Amino acid sequence: MAKIIEEDGIQYIVEEVNGVEYKYPYTPPEPTPEPSPSAEERIAQLEAELAESRRENLTAMEAIAELYVLFLGAG
């Protein structure tokens, strides 16, 4: 059965075959990258972000309009 050991900050896999130990440098597997979204998924994501941005802009414009009305009423 193989085991992983560390010597001088380097990890090794050690296997024993017929009474002889073999030591190989250990390289951990690289993580699998997340798959890129499809074009349709990316478009849907961008449309959702645009809709949220428009809602935020509308809210800001409504607040500005209310302040303008208050300003006119105070003057």
CHARMM internal coordinates of N, CA and C (Angstrom, degrees):
IC EDIT
DIST 1 N 1 CA 1.4506
DIST 1 CA 1 C 1.5321
ANGL 1 N 1 CA 1 C 108.79
DIST 1 C 2 N 1.2958
ANGL 1 CA 1 C 2 N 117.11
DIHE 1 N 1 CA 1 C 2 N 137.26
DIST 2 N 2 CA 1.4613
ANGL 1 C 2 N 2 CA 122.24
DIHE 1 CA 1 C 2 N 2 CA -178.36
DIST 2 CA 2 C 1.5204
ANGL 2 N 2 CA 2 C 109.88
DIHE 1 C 2 N 2 CA 2 C -80.70
DIST 2 C 3 N 1.3214
ANGL 2 CA 2 C 3 N 114.77
DIHE 2 N 2 CA 2 C 3 N 149.77
DIST 3 N 3 CA 1.4586
ANGL 2 C 3 N 3 CA 120.71
DIHE 2 CA 2 C 3 N 3 CA 175.44
DIST 3 CA 3 C 1.5182
ANGL 3 N 3 CA 3 C 108.06
DIHE 2 C 3 N 3 CA 3 C -137.78
DIST 3 C 4 N 1.3267
ANGL 3 CA 3 C 4 N 115.16
DIHE 3 N 3 CA 3 C 4 N 158.35
DIST 4 N 4 CA 1.4605
ANGL 3 C 4 N 4 CA 120.74
DIHE 3 CA 3 C 4 N 4 CA 179.37
DIST 4 CA 4 C 1.5238
ANGL 4 N 4 CA 4 C 107.40
DIHE 3 C 4 N 4 CA 4 C -106.97
DIST 4 C 5 N 1.3220
ANGL 4 CA 4 C 5 N 116.44
DIHE 4 N 4 CA 4 C 5 N 129.20
DIST 5 N 5 CA 1.4608
ANGL 4 C 5 N 5 CA 121.77
DIHE 4 CA 4 C 5 N 5 CA 176.85
DIST 5 CA 5 C 1.5234
ANGL 5 N 5 CA 5 C 108.40
DIHE 4 C 5 N 5 CA 5 C -124.70
DIST 5 C 6 N 1.3346
ANGL 5 CA 5 C 6 N 115.57
DIHE 5 N 5 CA 5 C 6 N 165.30
DIST 6 N 6 CA 1.4569
ANGL 5 C 6 N 6 CA 119.57
DIHE 5 CA 5 C 6 N 6 CA 177.56
DIST 6 CA 6 C 1.5220
ANGL 6 N 6 CA 6 C 108.63
DIHE 5 C 6 N 6 CA 6 C -127.10
DIST 6 C 7 N 1.3125
ANGL 6 CA 6 C 7 N 115.90
DIHE 6 N 6 CA 6 C 7 N 130.65
DIST 7 N 7 CA 1.4617
ANGL 6 C 7 N 7 CA 122.74
DIHE 6 CA 6 C 7 N 7 CA 176.53
DIST 7 CA 7 C 1.5164
ANGL 7 N 7 CA 7 C 108.46
DIHE 6 C 7 N 7 CA 7 C -133.67
DIST 7 C 8 N 1.3049
ANGL 7 CA 7 C 8 N 116.31
DIHE 7 N 7 CA 7 C 8 N 126.46
DIST 8 N 8 CA 1.4702
ANGL 7 C 8 N 8 CA 121.74
DIHE 7 CA 7 C 8 N 8 CA 178.22
DIST 8 CA 8 C 1.5260
ANGL 8 N 8 CA 8 C 111.95
DIHE 7 C 8 N 8 CA 8 C 54.00
DIST 8 C 9 N 1.3238
ANGL 8 CA 8 C 9 N 116.65
DIHE 8 N 8 CA 8 C 9 N 38.28
DIST 9 N 9 CA 1.4601
ANGL 8 C 9 N 9 CA 121.34
DIHE 8 CA 8 C 9 N 9 CA 178.19
DIST 9 CA 9 C 1.5149
ANGL 9 N 9 CA 9 C 114.55
DIHE 8 C 9 N 9 CA 9 C 77.32
DIST 9 C 10 N 1.3260
ANGL 9 CA 9 C 10 N 118.22
DIHE 9 N 9 CA 9 C 10 N 6.04
DIST 10 N 10 CA 1.4668
ANGL 9 C 10 N 10 CA 122.14
DIHE 9 CA 9 C 10 N 10 CA 179.56
DIST 10 CA 10 C 1.5198
ANGL 10 N 10 CA 10 C 108.25
DIHE 9 C 10 N 10 CA 10 C -114.22
DIST 10 C 11 N 1.3177
ANGL 10 CA 10 C 11 N 116.22
DIHE 10 N 10 CA 10 C 11 N 133.48
DIST 11 N 11 CA 1.4601
ANGL 10 C 11 N 11 CA 120.46
DIHE 10 CA 10 C 11 N 11 CA 179.03
DIST 11 CA 11 C 1.5265
ANGL 11 N 11 CA 11 C 110.18
DIHE 10 C 11 N 11 CA 11 C -90.54
DIST 11 C 12 N 1.3351
ANGL 11 CA 11 C 12 N 114.28
DIHE 11 N 11 CA 11 C 12 N 141.79
DIST 12 N 12 CA 1.4598
ANGL 11 C 12 N 12 CA 121.08
DIHE 11 CA 11 C 12 N 12 CA 179.73
DIST 12 CA 12 C 1.5202
ANGL 12 N 12 CA 12 C 109.64
DIHE 11 C 12 N 12 CA 12 C -131.88
DIST 12 C 13 N 1.3249
ANGL 12 CA 12 C 13 N 115.83
DIHE 12 N 12 CA 12 C 13 N 149.83
DIST 13 N 13 CA 1.4596
ANGL 12 C 13 N 13 CA 122.14
DIHE 12 CA 12 C 13 N 13 CA 169.08
DIST 13 CA 13 C 1.5228
ANGL 13 N 13 CA 13 C 105.90
DIHE 12 C 13 N 13 CA 13 C -97.22
DIST 13 C 14 N 1.3154
ANGL 13 CA 13 C 14 N 115.47
DIHE 13 N 13 CA 13 C 14 N 129.32
DIST 14 N 14 CA 1.4634
ANGL 13 C 14 N 14 CA 120.26
DIHE 13 CA 13 C 14 N 14 CA 179.92
DIST 14 CA 14 C 1.5191
ANGL 14 N 14 CA 14 C 107.95
DIHE 13 C 14 N 14 CA 14 C -116.37
DIST 14 C 15 N 1.3228
ANGL 14 CA 14 C 15 N 115.85
DIHE 14 N 14 CA 14 C 15 N 125.00
DIST 15 N 15 CA 1.4646
ANGL 14 C 15 N 15 CA 122.34
DIHE 14 CA 14 C 15 N 15 CA 177.12
DIST 15 CA 15 C 1.5202
ANGL 15 N 15 CA 15 C 108.58
DIHE 14 C 15 N 15 CA 15 C -122.05
DIST 15 C 16 N 1.3178
ANGL 15 CA 15 C 16 N 114.38
DIHE 15 N 15 CA 15 C 16 N 146.41
DIST 16 N 16 CA 1.4609
ANGL 15 C 16 N 16 CA 118.76
DIHE 15 CA 15 C 16 N 16 CA 175.54
DIST 16 CA 16 C 1.5185
ANGL 16 N 16 CA 16 C 108.36
DIHE 15 C 16 N 16 CA 16 C -112.76
DIST 16 C 17 N 1.3198
ANGL 16 CA 16 C 17 N 115.75
DIHE 16 N 16 CA 16 C 17 N 125.40
DIST 17 N 17 CA 1.4608
ANGL 16 C 17 N 17 CA 122.15
DIHE 16 CA 16 C 17 N 17 CA 178.64
DIST 17 CA 17 C 1.5264
ANGL 17 N 17 CA 17 C 107.55
DIHE 16 C 17 N 17 CA 17 C -128.56
DIST 17 C 18 N 1.3206
ANGL 17 CA 17 C 18 N 115.45
DIHE 17 N 17 CA 17 C 18 N 119.69
DIST 18 N 18 CA 1.4751
ANGL 17 C 18 N 18 CA 121.37
DIHE 17 CA 17 C 18 N 18 CA 179.78
DIST 18 CA 18 C 1.5285
ANGL 18 N 18 CA 18 C 112.16
DIHE 17 C 18 N 18 CA 18 C 52.50
DIST 18 C 19 N 1.3313
ANGL 18 CA 18 C 19 N 115.93
DIHE 18 N 18 CA 18 C 19 N 40.74
DIST 19 N 19 CA 1.4617
ANGL 18 C 19 N 19 CA 120.42
DIHE 18 CA 18 C 19 N 19 CA 177.15
DIST 19 CA 19 C 1.5140
ANGL 19 N 19 CA 19 C 114.78
DIHE 18 C 19 N 19 CA 19 C 81.44
DIST 19 C 20 N 1.3154
ANGL 19 CA 19 C 20 N 118.19
DIHE 19 N 19 CA 19 C 20 N -0.23
DIST 20 N 20 CA 1.4679
ANGL 19 C 20 N 20 CA 121.64
DIHE 19 CA 19 C 20 N 20 CA 179.50
DIST 20 CA 20 C 1.5273
ANGL 20 N 20 CA 20 C 108.36
DIHE 19 C 20 N 20 CA 20 C -110.00
DIST 20 C 21 N 1.3505
ANGL 20 CA 20 C 21 N 116.02
DIHE 20 N 20 CA 20 C 21 N 129.51
DIST 21 N 21 CA 1.4654
ANGL 20 C 21 N 21 CA 120.21
DIHE 20 CA 20 C 21 N 21 CA 178.49
DIST 21 CA 21 C 1.5254
ANGL 21 N 21 CA 21 C 109.86
DIHE 20 C 21 N 21 CA 21 C -89.41
DIST 21 C 22 N 1.3230
ANGL 21 CA 21 C 22 N 114.58
DIHE 21 N 21 CA 21 C 22 N 134.33
DIST 22 N 22 CA 1.4609
ANGL 21 C 22 N 22 CA 121.96
DIHE 21 CA 21 C 22 N 22 CA 176.22
DIST 22 CA 22 C 1.5193
ANGL 22 N 22 CA 22 C 107.67
DIHE 21 C 22 N 22 CA 22 C -116.83
DIST 22 C 23 N 1.3142
ANGL 22 CA 22 C 23 N 116.24
DIHE 22 N 22 CA 22 C 23 N 135.52
DIST 23 N 23 CA 1.4617
ANGL 22 C 23 N 23 CA 121.51
DIHE 22 CA 22 C 23 N 23 CA -177.07
DIST 23 CA 23 C 1.5282
ANGL 23 N 23 CA 23 C 108.65
DIHE 22 C 23 N 23 CA 23 C -119.88
DIST 23 C 24 N 1.3472
ANGL 23 CA 23 C 24 N 115.73
DIHE 23 N 23 CA 23 C 24 N 126.78
DIST 24 N 24 CA 1.4642
ANGL 23 C 24 N 24 CA 122.29
DIHE 23 CA 23 C 24 N 24 CA -179.61
DIST 24 CA 24 C 1.5266
ANGL 24 N 24 CA 24 C 108.67
DIHE 23 C 24 N 24 CA 24 C -124.60
DIST 24 C 25 N 1.3200
ANGL 24 CA 24 C 25 N 118.36
DIHE 24 N 24 CA 24 C 25 N 140.91
DIST 25 N 25 CA 1.4700
ANGL 24 C 25 N 25 CA 119.35
DIHE 24 CA 24 C 25 N 25 CA 174.62
DIST 25 CA 25 C 1.5317
ANGL 25 N 25 CA 25 C 109.80
DIHE 24 C 25 N 25 CA 25 C -59.61
DIST 25 C 26 N 1.3370
ANGL 25 CA 25 C 26 N 115.70
DIHE 25 N 25 CA 25 C 26 N 137.79
DIST 26 N 26 CA 1.4658
ANGL 25 C 26 N 26 CA 121.37
DIHE 25 CA 25 C 26 N 26 CA -179.12
DIST 26 CA 26 C 1.5164
ANGL 26 N 26 CA 26 C 109.62
DIHE 25 C 26 N 26 CA 26 C -98.55
DIST 26 C 27 N 1.3022
ANGL 26 CA 26 C 27 N 115.53
DIHE 26 N 26 CA 26 C 27 N 127.43
DIST 27 N 27 CA 1.4561
ANGL 26 C 27 N 27 CA 122.19
DIHE 26 CA 26 C 27 N 27 CA 173.84
DIST 27 CA 27 C 1.5195
ANGL 27 N 27 CA 27 C 107.21
DIHE 26 C 27 N 27 CA 27 C -119.00
DIST 27 C 28 N 1.3441
ANGL 27 CA 27 C 28 N 117.38
DIHE 27 N 27 CA 27 C 28 N 113.41
DIST 28 N 28 CA 1.4642
ANGL 27 C 28 N 28 CA 118.24
DIHE 27 CA 27 C 28 N 28 CA -179.31
DIST 28 CA 28 C 1.5281
ANGL 28 N 28 CA 28 C 110.77
DIHE 27 C 28 N 28 CA 28 C -64.58
DIST 28 C 29 N 1.3232
ANGL 28 CA 28 C 29 N 117.06
DIHE 28 N 28 CA 28 C 29 N 149.10
DIST 29 N 29 CA 1.4640
ANGL 28 C 29 N 29 CA 119.35
DIHE 28 CA 28 C 29 N 29 CA 179.61
DIST 29 CA 29 C 1.5242
ANGL 29 N 29 CA 29 C 110.74
DIHE 28 C 29 N 29 CA 29 C -65.75
DIST 29 C 30 N 1.3137
ANGL 29 CA 29 C 30 N 115.35
DIHE 29 N 29 CA 29 C 30 N 144.04
DIST 30 N 30 CA 1.4621
ANGL 29 C 30 N 30 CA 119.86
DIHE 29 CA 29 C 30 N 30 CA 177.94
DIST 30 CA 30 C 1.5172
ANGL 30 N 30 CA 30 C 109.05
DIHE 29 C 30 N 30 CA 30 C -78.25
DIST 30 C 31 N 1.3354
ANGL 30 CA 30 C 31 N 116.83
DIHE 30 N 30 CA 30 C 31 N 142.62
DIST 31 N 31 CA 1.4643
ANGL 30 C 31 N 31 CA 118.80
DIHE 30 CA 30 C 31 N 31 CA 179.51
DIST 31 CA 31 C 1.5238
ANGL 31 N 31 CA 31 C 111.11
DIHE 30 C 31 N 31 CA 31 C -64.39
DIST 31 C 32 N 1.3046
ANGL 31 CA 31 C 32 N 115.21
DIHE 31 N 31 CA 31 C 32 N 146.83
DIST 32 N 32 CA 1.4559
ANGL 31 C 32 N 32 CA 120.98
DIHE 31 CA 31 C 32 N 32 CA 178.14
DIST 32 CA 32 C 1.5296
ANGL 32 N 32 CA 32 C 108.47
DIHE 31 C 32 N 32 CA 32 C -75.10
DIST 32 C 33 N 1.3267
ANGL 32 CA 32 C 33 N 118.17
DIHE 32 N 32 CA 32 C 33 N 125.67
DIST 33 N 33 CA 1.4702
ANGL 32 C 33 N 33 CA 119.36
DIHE 32 CA 32 C 33 N 33 CA -179.40
DIST 33 CA 33 C 1.5263
ANGL 33 N 33 CA 33 C 110.86
DIHE 32 C 33 N 33 CA 33 C -68.04
DIST 33 C 34 N 1.3227
ANGL 33 CA 33 C 34 N 114.06
DIHE 33 N 33 CA 33 C 34 N 151.42
DIST 34 N 34 CA 1.4603
ANGL 33 C 34 N 34 CA 119.42
DIHE 33 CA 33 C 34 N 34 CA 176.37
DIST 34 CA 34 C 1.5282
ANGL 34 N 34 CA 34 C 108.63
DIHE 33 C 34 N 34 CA 34 C -64.02
DIST 34 C 35 N 1.3220
ANGL 34 CA 34 C 35 N 116.80
DIHE 34 N 34 CA 34 C 35 N 138.95
DIST 35 N 35 CA 1.4654
ANGL 34 C 35 N 35 CA 118.04
DIHE 34 CA 34 C 35 N 35 CA 178.70
DIST 35 CA 35 C 1.5325
ANGL 35 N 35 CA 35 C 110.59
DIHE 34 C 35 N 35 CA 35 C -66.77
DIST 35 C 36 N 1.3063
ANGL 35 CA 35 C 36 N 115.28
DIHE 35 N 35 CA 35 C 36 N 143.24
DIST 36 N 36 CA 1.4625
ANGL 35 C 36 N 36 CA 119.95
DIHE 35 CA 35 C 36 N 36 CA 177.89
DIST 36 CA 36 C 1.5219
ANGL 36 N 36 CA 36 C 109.34
DIHE 35 C 36 N 36 CA 36 C -70.42
DIST 36 C 37 N 1.3368
ANGL 36 CA 36 C 37 N 116.26
DIHE 36 N 36 CA 36 C 37 N 142.96
DIST 37 N 37 CA 1.4633
ANGL 36 C 37 N 37 CA 117.61
DIHE 36 CA 36 C 37 N 37 CA 178.77
DIST 37 CA 37 C 1.5290
ANGL 37 N 37 CA 37 C 110.46
DIHE 36 C 37 N 37 CA 37 C -66.90
DIST 37 C 38 N 1.3126
ANGL 37 CA 37 C 38 N 114.92
DIHE 37 N 37 CA 37 C 38 N 150.87
DIST 38 N 38 CA 1.4628
ANGL 37 C 38 N 38 CA 119.20
DIHE 37 CA 37 C 38 N 38 CA 177.70
DIST 38 CA 38 C 1.5276
ANGL 38 N 38 CA 38 C 108.60
DIHE 37 C 38 N 38 CA 38 C -70.30
DIST 38 C 39 N 1.3098
ANGL 38 CA 38 C 39 N 116.08
DIHE 38 N 38 CA 38 C 39 N 167.59
DIST 39 N 39 CA 1.4638
ANGL 38 C 39 N 39 CA 120.67
DIHE 38 CA 38 C 39 N 39 CA 179.67
DIST 39 CA 39 C 1.5236
ANGL 39 N 39 CA 39 C 110.70
DIHE 38 C 39 N 39 CA 39 C -58.97
DIST 39 C 40 N 1.3347
ANGL 39 CA 39 C 40 N 116.80
DIHE 39 N 39 CA 39 C 40 N -41.02
DIST 40 N 40 CA 1.4616
ANGL 39 C 40 N 40 CA 120.32
DIHE 39 CA 39 C 40 N 40 CA -179.66
DIST 40 CA 40 C 1.5263
ANGL 40 N 40 CA 40 C 111.02
DIHE 39 C 40 N 40 CA 40 C -65.33
DIST 40 C 41 N 1.3436
ANGL 40 CA 40 C 41 N 116.46
DIHE 40 N 40 CA 40 C 41 N -40.70
DIST 41 N 41 CA 1.4670
ANGL 40 C 41 N 41 CA 119.74
DIHE 40 CA 40 C 41 N 41 CA 179.08
DIST 41 CA 41 C 1.5258
ANGL 41 N 41 CA 41 C 110.76
DIHE 40 C 41 N 41 CA 41 C -66.30
DIST 41 C 42 N 1.3152
ANGL 41 CA 41 C 42 N 116.64
DIHE 41 N 41 CA 41 C 42 N -40.38
DIST 42 N 42 CA 1.4707
ANGL 41 C 42 N 42 CA 120.54
DIHE 41 CA 41 C 42 N 42 CA 179.48
DIST 42 CA 42 C 1.5217
ANGL 42 N 42 CA 42 C 110.75
DIHE 41 C 42 N 42 CA 42 C -65.54
DIST 42 C 43 N 1.3336
ANGL 42 CA 42 C 43 N 117.68
DIHE 42 N 42 CA 42 C 43 N -41.23
DIST 43 N 43 CA 1.4657
ANGL 42 C 43 N 43 CA 121.32
DIHE 42 CA 42 C 43 N 43 CA 178.02
DIST 43 CA 43 C 1.5184
ANGL 43 N 43 CA 43 C 109.79
DIHE 42 C 43 N 43 CA 43 C -62.71
DIST 43 C 44 N 1.3313
ANGL 43 CA 43 C 44 N 117.34
DIHE 43 N 43 CA 43 C 44 N -44.01
DIST 44 N 44 CA 1.4645
ANGL 43 C 44 N 44 CA 121.07
DIHE 43 CA 43 C 44 N 44 CA 179.19
DIST 44 CA 44 C 1.5285
ANGL 44 N 44 CA 44 C 110.44
DIHE 43 C 44 N 44 CA 44 C -62.18
DIST 44 C 45 N 1.3262
ANGL 44 CA 44 C 45 N 116.83
DIHE 44 N 44 CA 44 C 45 N -40.61
DIST 45 N 45 CA 1.4639
ANGL 44 C 45 N 45 CA 120.72
DIHE 44 CA 44 C 45 N 45 CA 178.96
DIST 45 CA 45 C 1.5290
ANGL 45 N 45 CA 45 C 110.52
DIHE 44 C 45 N 45 CA 45 C -63.99
DIST 45 C 46 N 1.3256
ANGL 45 CA 45 C 46 N 117.07
DIHE 45 N 45 CA 45 C 46 N -44.97
DIST 46 N 46 CA 1.4628
ANGL 45 C 46 N 46 CA 120.75
DIHE 45 CA 45 C 46 N 46 CA 179.70
DIST 46 CA 46 C 1.5236
ANGL 46 N 46 CA 46 C 111.58
DIHE 45 C 46 N 46 CA 46 C -65.63
DIST 46 C 47 N 1.3288
ANGL 46 CA 46 C 47 N 117.31
DIHE 46 N 46 CA 46 C 47 N -38.22
DIST 47 N 47 CA 1.4658
ANGL 46 C 47 N 47 CA 120.18
DIHE 46 CA 46 C 47 N 47 CA 177.41
DIST 47 CA 47 C 1.5258
ANGL 47 N 47 CA 47 C 110.59
DIHE 46 C 47 N 47 CA 47 C -64.20
DIST 47 C 48 N 1.3254
ANGL 47 CA 47 C 48 N 117.41
DIHE 47 N 47 CA 47 C 48 N -39.28
DIST 48 N 48 CA 1.4655
ANGL 47 C 48 N 48 CA 120.90
DIHE 47 CA 47 C 48 N 48 CA 178.27
DIST 48 CA 48 C 1.5296
ANGL 48 N 48 CA 48 C 110.37
DIHE 47 C 48 N 48 CA 48 C -65.44
DIST 48 C 49 N 1.3351
ANGL 48 CA 48 C 49 N 116.88
DIHE 48 N 48 CA 48 C 49 N -41.44
DIST 49 N 49 CA 1.4642
ANGL 48 C 49 N 49 CA 120.50
DIHE 48 CA 48 C 49 N 49 CA 177.69
DIST 49 CA 49 C 1.5246
ANGL 49 N 49 CA 49 C 110.82
DIHE 48 C 49 N 49 CA 49 C -64.41
DIST 49 C 50 N 1.3284
ANGL 49 CA 49 C 50 N 117.47
DIHE 49 N 49 CA 49 C 50 N -39.69
DIST 50 N 50 CA 1.4557
ANGL 49 C 50 N 50 CA 121.49
DIHE 49 CA 49 C 50 N 50 CA 178.51
DIST 50 CA 50 C 1.5238
ANGL 50 N 50 CA 50 C 110.81
DIHE 49 C 50 N 50 CA 50 C -64.45
DIST 50 C 51 N 1.3311
ANGL 50 CA 50 C 51 N 117.00
DIHE 50 N 50 CA 50 C 51 N -43.17
DIST 51 N 51 CA 1.4646
ANGL 50 C 51 N 51 CA 120.62
DIHE 50 CA 50 C 51 N 51 CA 179.00
DIST 51 CA 51 C 1.5249
ANGL 51 N 51 CA 51 C 110.38
DIHE 50 C 51 N 51 CA 51 C -61.76
DIST 51 C 52 N 1.3256
ANGL 51 CA 51 C 52 N 117.47
DIHE 51 N 51 CA 51 C 52 N -42.49
DIST 52 N 52 CA 1.4677
ANGL 51 C 52 N 52 CA 121.11
DIHE 51 CA 51 C 52 N 52 CA 178.52
DIST 52 CA 52 C 1.5216
ANGL 52 N 52 CA 52 C 110.41
DIHE 51 C 52 N 52 CA 52 C -63.59
DIST 52 C 53 N 1.3139
ANGL 52 CA 52 C 53 N 117.04
DIHE 52 N 52 CA 52 C 53 N -41.67
DIST 53 N 53 CA 1.4570
ANGL 52 C 53 N 53 CA 121.30
DIHE 52 CA 52 C 53 N 53 CA 178.58
DIST 53 CA 53 C 1.5266
ANGL 53 N 53 CA 53 C 110.96
DIHE 52 C 53 N 53 CA 53 C -62.74
DIST 53 C 54 N 1.3184
ANGL 53 CA 53 C 54 N 116.48
DIHE 53 N 53 CA 53 C 54 N -40.99
DIST 54 N 54 CA 1.4694
ANGL 53 C 54 N 54 CA 120.07
DIHE 53 CA 53 C 54 N 54 CA 178.39
DIST 54 CA 54 C 1.5237
ANGL 54 N 54 CA 54 C 111.03
DIHE 53 C 54 N 54 CA 54 C -64.21
DIST 54 C 55 N 1.3531
ANGL 54 CA 54 C 55 N 117.05
DIHE 54 N 54 CA 54 C 55 N -40.20
DIST 55 N 55 CA 1.4712
ANGL 54 C 55 N 55 CA 120.14
DIHE 54 CA 54 C 55 N 55 CA 177.34
DIST 55 CA 55 C 1.5285
ANGL 55 N 55 CA 55 C 110.54
DIHE 54 C 55 N 55 CA 55 C -62.17
DIST 55 C 56 N 1.3248
ANGL 55 CA 55 C 56 N 116.35
DIHE 55 N 55 CA 55 C 56 N -42.73
DIST 56 N 56 CA 1.4658
ANGL 55 C 56 N 56 CA 120.25
DIHE 55 CA 55 C 56 N 56 CA 179.07
DIST 56 CA 56 C 1.5286
ANGL 56 N 56 CA 56 C 110.83
DIHE 55 C 56 N 56 CA 56 C -63.98
DIST 56 C 57 N 1.3240
ANGL 56 CA 56 C 57 N 117.44
DIHE 56 N 56 CA 56 C 57 N -41.74
DIST 57 N 57 CA 1.4642
ANGL 56 C 57 N 57 CA 121.06
DIHE 56 CA 56 C 57 N 57 CA 178.83
DIST 57 CA 57 C 1.5183
ANGL 57 N 57 CA 57 C 111.12
DIHE 56 C 57 N 57 CA 57 C -64.42
DIST 57 C 58 N 1.3334
ANGL 57 CA 57 C 58 N 116.86
DIHE 57 N 57 CA 57 C 58 N -40.62
DIST 58 N 58 CA 1.4604
ANGL 57 C 58 N 58 CA 120.76
DIHE 57 CA 57 C 58 N 58 CA 178.80
DIST 58 CA 58 C 1.5194
ANGL 58 N 58 CA 58 C 110.38
DIHE 57 C 58 N 58 CA 58 C -63.29
DIST 58 C 59 N 1.3199
ANGL 58 CA 58 C 59 N 117.05
DIHE 58 N 58 CA 58 C 59 N -42.75
DIST 59 N 59 CA 1.4595
ANGL 58 C 59 N 59 CA 120.82
DIHE 58 CA 58 C 59 N 59 CA 178.27
DIST 59 CA 59 C 1.5279
ANGL 59 N 59 CA 59 C 110.34
DIHE 58 C 59 N 59 CA 59 C -61.47
DIST 59 C 60 N 1.3172
ANGL 59 CA 59 C 60 N 117.45
DIHE 59 N 59 CA 59 C 60 N -42.41
DIST 60 N 60 CA 1.4617
ANGL 59 C 60 N 60 CA 121.29
DIHE 59 CA 59 C 60 N 60 CA 178.80
DIST 60 CA 60 C 1.5242
ANGL 60 N 60 CA 60 C 110.63
DIHE 59 C 60 N 60 CA 60 C -64.90
DIST 60 C 61 N 1.3261
ANGL 60 CA 60 C 61 N 117.02
DIHE 60 N 60 CA 60 C 61 N -42.54
DIST 61 N 61 CA 1.4708
ANGL 60 C 61 N 61 CA 120.09
DIHE 60 CA 60 C 61 N 61 CA 179.41
DIST 61 CA 61 C 1.5261
ANGL 61 N 61 CA 61 C 111.09
DIHE 60 C 61 N 61 CA 61 C -64.53
DIST 61 C 62 N 1.3345
ANGL 61 CA 61 C 62 N 117.43
DIHE 61 N 61 CA 61 C 62 N -38.81
DIST 62 N 62 CA 1.4646
ANGL 61 C 62 N 62 CA 120.62
DIHE 61 CA 61 C 62 N 62 CA 177.57
DIST 62 CA 62 C 1.5245
ANGL 62 N 62 CA 62 C 110.58
DIHE 61 C 62 N 62 CA 62 C -63.45
DIST 62 C 63 N 1.3231
ANGL 62 CA 62 C 63 N 117.53
DIHE 62 N 62 CA 62 C 63 N -40.87
DIST 63 N 63 CA 1.4632
ANGL 62 C 63 N 63 CA 121.21
DIHE 62 CA 62 C 63 N 63 CA 178.49
DIST 63 CA 63 C 1.5248
ANGL 63 N 63 CA 63 C 110.52
DIHE 62 C 63 N 63 CA 63 C -64.84
DIST 63 C 64 N 1.3240
ANGL 63 CA 63 C 64 N 117.42
DIHE 63 N 63 CA 63 C 64 N -40.79
DIST 64 N 64 CA 1.4662
ANGL 63 C 64 N 64 CA 121.19
DIHE 63 CA 63 C 64 N 64 CA 177.85
DIST 64 CA 64 C 1.5221
ANGL 64 N 64 CA 64 C 110.20
DIHE 63 C 64 N 64 CA 64 C -63.97
DIST 64 C 65 N 1.3365
ANGL 64 CA 64 C 65 N 116.91
DIHE 64 N 64 CA 64 C 65 N -41.37
DIST 65 N 65 CA 1.4669
ANGL 64 C 65 N 65 CA 120.41
DIHE 64 CA 64 C 65 N 65 CA 179.06
DIST 65 CA 65 C 1.5254
ANGL 65 N 65 CA 65 C 110.65
DIHE 64 C 65 N 65 CA 65 C -63.14
DIST 65 C 66 N 1.3259
ANGL 65 CA 65 C 66 N 117.72
DIHE 65 N 65 CA 65 C 66 N -41.49
DIST 66 N 66 CA 1.4639
ANGL 65 C 66 N 66 CA 120.50
DIHE 65 CA 65 C 66 N 66 CA 178.49
DIST 66 CA 66 C 1.5292
ANGL 66 N 66 CA 66 C 111.00
DIHE 65 C 66 N 66 CA 66 C -63.72
DIST 66 C 67 N 1.3291
ANGL 66 CA 66 C 67 N 117.18
DIHE 66 N 66 CA 66 C 67 N -41.42
DIST 67 N 67 CA 1.4643
ANGL 66 C 67 N 67 CA 120.35
DIHE 66 CA 66 C 67 N 67 CA 177.66
DIST 67 CA 67 C 1.5286
ANGL 67 N 67 CA 67 C 110.93
DIHE 66 C 67 N 67 CA 67 C -64.50
DIST 67 C 68 N 1.3157
ANGL 67 CA 67 C 68 N 116.98
DIHE 67 N 67 CA 67 C 68 N -37.75
DIST 68 N 68 CA 1.4622
ANGL 67 C 68 N 68 CA 121.48
DIHE 67 CA 67 C 68 N 68 CA 179.08
DIST 68 CA 68 C 1.5274
ANGL 68 N 68 CA 68 C 110.37
DIHE 67 C 68 N 68 CA 68 C -63.41
DIST 68 C 69 N 1.3405
ANGL 68 CA 68 C 69 N 115.99
DIHE 68 N 68 CA 68 C 69 N -43.76
DIST 69 N 69 CA 1.4695
ANGL 68 C 69 N 69 CA 120.33
DIHE 68 CA 68 C 69 N 69 CA 178.80
DIST 69 CA 69 C 1.5263
ANGL 69 N 69 CA 69 C 109.67
DIHE 68 C 69 N 69 CA 69 C -63.82
DIST 69 C 70 N 1.3270
ANGL 69 CA 69 C 70 N 117.53
DIHE 69 N 69 CA 69 C 70 N -42.59
DIST 70 N 70 CA 1.4676
ANGL 69 C 70 N 70 CA 120.40
DIHE 69 CA 69 C 70 N 70 CA 177.92
DIST 70 CA 70 C 1.5207
ANGL 70 N 70 CA 70 C 110.87
DIHE 69 C 70 N 70 CA 70 C -63.34
DIST 70 C 71 N 1.3187
ANGL 70 CA 70 C 71 N 117.03
DIHE 70 N 70 CA 70 C 71 N -39.90
DIST 71 N 71 CA 1.4525
ANGL 70 C 71 N 71 CA 121.49
DIHE 70 CA 70 C 71 N 71 CA 179.57
DIST 71 CA 71 C 1.5280
ANGL 71 N 71 CA 71 C 110.73
DIHE 70 C 71 N 71 CA 71 C -64.07
DIST 71 C 72 N 1.3458
ANGL 71 CA 71 C 72 N 116.70
DIHE 71 N 71 CA 71 C 72 N -43.39
DIST 72 N 72 CA 1.4622
ANGL 71 C 72 N 72 CA 120.27
DIHE 71 CA 71 C 72 N 72 CA 178.95
DIST 72 CA 72 C 1.5240
ANGL 72 N 72 CA 72 C 110.84
DIHE 71 C 72 N 72 CA 72 C -65.53
DIST 72 C 73 N 1.3339
ANGL 72 CA 72 C 73 N 116.96
DIHE 72 N 72 CA 72 C 73 N -37.60
DIST 73 N 73 CA 1.4639
ANGL 72 C 73 N 73 CA 120.65
DIHE 72 CA 72 C 73 N 73 CA 179.76
DIST 73 CA 73 C 1.5186
ANGL 73 N 73 CA 73 C 112.21
DIHE 72 C 73 N 73 CA 73 C -69.00
DIST 73 C 74 N 1.3220
ANGL 73 CA 73 C 74 N 117.87
DIHE 73 N 73 CA 73 C 74 N -29.58
DIST 74 N 74 CA 1.4566
ANGL 73 C 74 N 74 CA 121.45
DIHE 73 CA 73 C 74 N 74 CA -178.99
DIST 74 CA 74 C 1.5289
ANGL 74 N 74 CA 74 C 111.12
DIHE 73 C 74 N 74 CA 74 C -80.32
DIST 74 C 75 N 1.3212
ANGL 74 CA 74 C 75 N 117.35
DIHE 74 N 74 CA 74 C 75 N -21.39
DIST 75 N 75 CA 1.4636
ANGL 74 C 75 N 75 CA 120.89
DIHE 74 CA 74 C 75 N 75 CA -174.41
DIST 75 CA 75 C 1.4459
ANGL 75 N 75 CA 75 C 111.97
DIHE 74 C 75 N 75 CA 75 C -89.31
END
COOR INIT
IC SEED 1 N 1 CA 1 C
IC BUILD
